[in-house]
Amino acid sequence: MIKLEKLNASDATEVGNITVYDDQQKFVGTAKEFLVDKNETTHLHVIKHNDQVVGCFKIDIAYADDYGFCTEGSIGLRTFLIDARQQGRGFGTSAVKALFPYLKENYANYSQIYLTVNCKNPAAYTCYQKAGFHETGEHYLGGAAGPQHIMYWGIQ
């Protein structure tokens, strides 16, 4: 069973051991980079399967301040990743589906969540689409790894 939780100190070592495939690193970075990006507006979360950390993600409550496509009162999903050793088991899609009730419970003051997914990353795009995210039909062109689809989902 997939469970989403806020990162706590006891999870940090497991998160630090998460690996990503070399071709995915340009899209999500590394787990160690993930761990140093915590601040007042970037909240770190873990994805667990049977109490084992299998992935992680960030919720950025200031996403609309940095990305013009994100509507005011919305948040952003960033650095969503599943450990390379755990991929192909359905954890990504299950975690994205679990994200919706998790957001309603923990981020109910926000109307929508946005994300960008690289056009060269069809597996991630399909995962988000299968789970219920919708494409805006526009592309974000400011990404370091090339054009990205803009996707969203309504929290309320």
N, C-alpha and C positions, 0 to 999 in steps of 0.2 A: 504494500500500500504506500502511495506517495503522500508525503506530508510536507508542508511548507512552514518554515519558522524564521523568525528574526535570528540573525547570527548571534551566537553568544560565545564567550571566551572558550568554552570547552569544545566548540566546533572548529575553531581556527586552525588547529593542526590538521584535521581531516580536510578542510578546505585547501590548505596549503599543499596537500598531496594530490589534489585534482590535477589531471593532465588533460591537455587538448591536443588533437592532431596538429601537425605543423601547418597544414593547409587551412585549419580553422583559426589558428592563432591570430591571423591578420584581421579577423572579424571580431574576436572576443578578448584577445589578450591572454594573459596567464592568470592562474589563480592567485599567485603572489601579487600581481598588479591589482587584482580585485580587492584583496585585503587592505591595501593602503589607500583605497579611494573612499573611505568612510568619512563623512562629515555631517553637518546639521541637515543638509538637504539630500544627501545620498545615503539611503538606508540599505544595509547589506542583509541578505536573506539566504537561507540554505534550502536545498531540496533533499529530503531524506526518503529512503526506501528501507523499511524495517529498521528504523533508527540509525541507518548508516548514511552518511552524507554522500550523495551521488551527483550533486550539482549545486549551483548557486546563481543568484541574480541580484540586480540592484533595482531599487525603486528610487527614482529621482523626482522629488517633489518640486524642484525648481526647473524642470525640463522646459516648460513654456517660456521661461526667461531666456533660454539659450537657443531654442528652435522655433522659428516663426510659424511653422506648420502646426505646432501644438497649441490647441486652444487654451485660453486662460481658464484656470480652474481644473486643469488636467495634469496628469503625471506621466512620467516616462519609464519604460522598461529598458534596462541597459544590461549588458554583459550577462545575458542568460546563457548558461553553459552546463552541459552534462559531461561528466568525466568520460574520457575516451574509452576507458575500460567498461563503461556501463552503457555506451551507445548501442542502438539497435535493439533495445529491449522495451521500447515504448515509453521510457521514463520522460522523455522530452514532451511528447504530446500529453501524457498524463499530468505532468507538472504544469503545463500551460492551462489545461482544463481546470486544475486545482487552483490556479491563480485567480480565477474569477470570483469564487466565493471568498477566497483569502482577501482579495482587495475590498470586497463589499464589507468584510468584517473589520479590516485594519485601515482602510483608506476611504471610508464612506463619504468623507467631505469633498472628494474629487469626483468630477463627472465622467471623465474618460481616461484611458491609458493609451499612450502612443508608443510606437517603437519604429525603428528602421531596421531593415534586413537587407544585406547586400544582395544585389542582383546576381552575383556570382555564387550565391549560397542557396541553391534551390531546396535543399533538404530542410533548412531552417524556415524558409518561406512556406513550404508545404506544411510543416509542423504548426506554425502559427495559424495558417489558414484552416487546417483541419480542426484545430482547437476552437476556432470561432472569431479570430481577428479578421477585420475587413481592410481591404486596400483602399487608400484614398484616390488612387489613380495618378498620383504625383510621385516624383522621385526627389530624394534628398541628394544633392550633388556635393556636399561638403565633407563626405567621408574620406578617410585616408586610403581606403581600399577600393574606392570607386562608387558609382551610383548605387543608391539604396531605395528599395520600396518603402513607402510610408504606410504603416498600418495602425489601426486603432480598434478599441473596444469600449463600449459604454459601461461604466461601473454602476451607475444608478439605474 
